[in-house]
Amino acid sequence: MKLENLEKKIGYQFSRRELLRMAVCHSSYVNEHRMERLDCNERLEFLGDAVLELVSSEFLYQKYPRKPEGELSKLRASLVCEPSLAMSAREMGLEKYLLLGNGEEATGGRQRDSIISDALEAAIGAIYLDGGITNAKEFILAHVLNDIEHKQLFFDSKTILQERVQGRMEGQICYRLVGEKGPDHDKSFFVKLFIGDEEYGSGQGHTKKAAEQRAAYEALCKINDQEGKA
């Protein structure tokens, strides 16, 4: 796919488009095509991770002036964790532009959170090198630190649900694995969540933890809906 289309999706036009190409170039592609090892996106990811930490820390410091350091750290972790970054990357279709080796492609690498989130951090590093901190910050605010209340609820859903149930409801939370499908390298797990004997949610994910997180999020939405109608 043309990188010009990706530029439109991320909202930034590169002066040095080779930086964007490097950002989407996975090490498996470099190895398979016998390119220089440093032509992959790992160094850009290293840089982008540092830029992301600085921008997100400043953003949360300013947005929540009454939160102590521990709460800010927890919130930042939920916003820049691997699944959250992968979700942000998929919203702009970044995974479609990844350059992967045939082996990585065949084993589901294009849908792997770790690869997609690394590419997003590499893109941040590329924008920083090409356009400076202001452009990198604009990108992060638009694509990573957007809709933070929803993202925090989703990625902290198991913890939030546990606190809600302990404080207001009777019965223990139980996650039941009800099925799995697919080959080992691209397996999907299906989980149902019960509070006591009542089913409150279900979830699907490429790991049991991800499936449980989605089930917990669905359960929280159900509880919020019930309380809103009470």
C-alpha positions in Angstrom: 0.0 0.0 0.0 1.1 3.5 -0.7 2.6 5.4 2.2 0.9 8.6 1.0 -2.4 7.0 2.1 -0.9 6.2 5.5 0.2 9.8 5.9 -3.4 10.9 5.4 -4.6 8.6 8.0 -2.1 9.7 10.6 -2.5 13.4 9.7 1.2 14.1 9.1 3.1 14.6 5.8 6.7 13.6 6.0 9.6 15.6 4.5 11.6 12.4 4.6 9.2 9.6 3.8 12.0 7.0 4.2 11.5 7.5 8.0 7.9 6.4 7.7 8.9 3.4 5.6 11.4 2.4 8.2 8.7 2.8 10.9 6.6 0.0 9.3 9.5 -2.2 8.4 9.7 -5.2 10.7 12.9 -7.1 11.5 11.5 -10.2 9.7 11.3 -8.3 6.5 14.8 -7.0 6.8 16.2 -10.4 7.5 14.3 -12.0 4.7 15.4 -9.4 2.2 19.0 -9.4 3.4 18.9 -5.7 4.3 21.0 -4.0 6.9 19.8 -5.0 10.3 19.4 -1.3 11.3 16.9 -0.7 8.5 14.1 -2.2 10.6 11.9 -0.1 13.0 13.5 -1.1 16.3 15.6 2.0 16.7 12.7 4.2 15.9 10.6 2.3 18.3 13.2 2.9 21.0 13.0 6.7 20.3 9.2 6.8 20.0 8.7 5.0 23.3 10.7 7.8 25.1 8.7 10.5 23.3 5.4 8.8 24.1 6.3 8.5 27.8 7.3 12.2 28.0 4.2 13.5 26.2 1.8 11.2 28.0 3.3 12.1 31.4 3.0 15.8 30.7 -0.5 15.4 29.4 -1.7 13.5 32.5 0.2 15.9 34.9 -1.7 18.8 33.4 -5.1 17.1 33.1 -5.2 15.7 36.6 -3.6 18.2 38.9 -5.0 16.5 42.1 -3.9 13.0 41.3 -0.8 11.7 43.1 2.1 10.1 41.3 0.9 6.5 41.9 -2.4 7.1 40.2 -0.8 9.0 37.4 1.6 6.1 36.8 -1.2 3.6 36.8 -3.3 5.7 34.4 -0.3 6.2 32.0 0.4 2.5 32.0 -3.2 1.7 31.0 -3.1 4.2 28.1 0.3 3.2 26.6 0.2 -0.5 27.3 0.7 -2.8 24.3 -3.0 -3.7 23.7 -4.0 0.0 24.0 -1.4 1.1 21.5 -2.4 -1.7 19.2 -6.0 -0.6 19.4 -4.9 3.0 18.5 -2.8 1.7 15.6 -5.7 -0.4 14.2 -8.0 2.6 14.3 -5.8 4.2 11.6 -5.2 0.9 9.8 -1.5 0.9 10.5 -1.3 -2.9 10.4 -2.2 -2.9 6.7 1.0 -1.0 5.9 3.5 -3.2 7.8 6.4 -4.8 5.9 6.7 -8.3 7.2 8.7 -11.4 6.2 6.7 -14.2 4.7 7.2 -16.4 7.8 5.9 -13.7 10.1 3.0 -13.0 7.8 2.0 -16.6 7.7 2.0 -17.0 11.4 -0.4 -14.0 12.0 2.2 -11.3 12.7 0.0 -8.6 11.0 -2.6 -9.0 13.8 -0.1 -9.4 16.7 -0.4 -6.7 19.3 3.3 -6.6 20.0 4.2 -6.0 16.3 1.5 -3.4 15.8 2.2 -1.4 19.0 5.9 -1.4 18.2 5.1 0.0 14.8 3.1 2.8 16.3 5.9 3.8 18.7 8.3 3.7 15.7 5.9 6.0 13.8 6.0 8.4 16.7 9.8 8.3 16.6 9.8 8.9 12.9 7.5 11.9 13.2 9.7 13.3 16.0 12.8 13.1 13.8 11.1 14.5 10.8 9.0 17.3 12.4 10.1 17.7 16.0 8.3 17.4 19.3 5.3 19.6 18.4 4.2 17.4 15.5 4.9 14.2 17.5 2.8 15.6 20.4 -0.1 16.5 18.1 0.0 12.9 16.7 0.0 11.4 20.2 -2.8 13.6 21.4 -4.9 12.8 18.4 -4.4 9.0 18.2 -3.2 7.7 21.6 -4.4 10.0 24.3 -7.9 10.4 22.8 -11.0 9.0 24.5 -8.9 8.2 27.6 -11.9 7.5 29.9 -13.1 4.8 27.6 -9.6 3.3 27.2 -9.0 3.3 30.9 -12.3 1.6 31.5 -11.5 -1.1 28.9 -8.0 -1.9 29.9 -8.5 -1.7 33.6 -11.9 -3.4 33.4 -11.0 -6.5 35.4 -9.7 -4.4 38.3 -12.6 -1.9 38.1 -15.1 -4.8 38.0 -13.6 -6.5 41.0 -13.8 -3.2 43.0 -17.4 -2.7 42.0 -18.5 -6.2 42.8 -16.8 -6.2 46.2 -18.4 -2.9 47.2 -21.9 -3.3 45.9 -22.8 -6.8 44.7 -23.0 -10.3 46.1 -21.3 -13.2 44.5 -17.9 -14.1 43.2 -16.6 -13.2 39.8 -15.8 -16.3 37.7 -14.2 -16.4 34.3 -15.0 -19.6 32.4 -13.2 -20.7 29.3 -15.9 -22.0 27.0 -14.0 -22.5 23.8 -11.0 -21.9 21.6 -10.3 -22.2 17.9 -7.5 -21.7 15.3 -3.9 -22.9 15.0 -1.5 -22.4 17.9 0.1 -19.3 16.3 -3.3 -17.6 15.8 -5.6 -19.0 18.4 -8.8 -17.3 19.7 -10.2 -17.9 23.2 -13.8 -17.5 24.2 -14.6 -16.7 27.8 -17.9 -16.1 29.7 -18.0 -14.1 33.0 -20.4 -15.0 35.8 -21.1 -13.1 39.0 -22.5 -15.7 41.3 -24.7 -17.8 39.0 -25.6 -15.0 36.6 -23.8 -14.5 33.3 -22.7 -10.9 32.9 -20.5 -10.8 29.9 -18.5 -12.7 27.3 -15.3 -12.0 25.4 -13.0 -13.2 22.7 -9.3 -12.6 22.4 -6.0 -14.1 21.1 -5.1 -14.7 24.8 -7.2 -15.8 27.7 -6.3 -12.6 29.5 -7.6 -10.5 26.5 -10.8 -12.5 26.4 -11.3 -12.0 30.1 -10.7 -8.3 29.8 -13.3 -8.0 27.1 -15.8 -10.0 29.1 -15.2 -7.8 32.2 -15.7 -4.7 30.0 -19.0 -6.1 28.8 -20.0 -6.8 32.4 -19.2 -3.3 33.5 -21.3 -1.9 30.7 -24.2 -4.1 31.8 -23.9 -3.1 35.4 -23.7 0.6 34.5 -26.8 0.2 32.4 -28.7 -1.5 35.2 -27.7 1.2 37.7 -28.7 3.9 35.2 -32.2 2.4 35.0 -32.6 1.9 38.7 
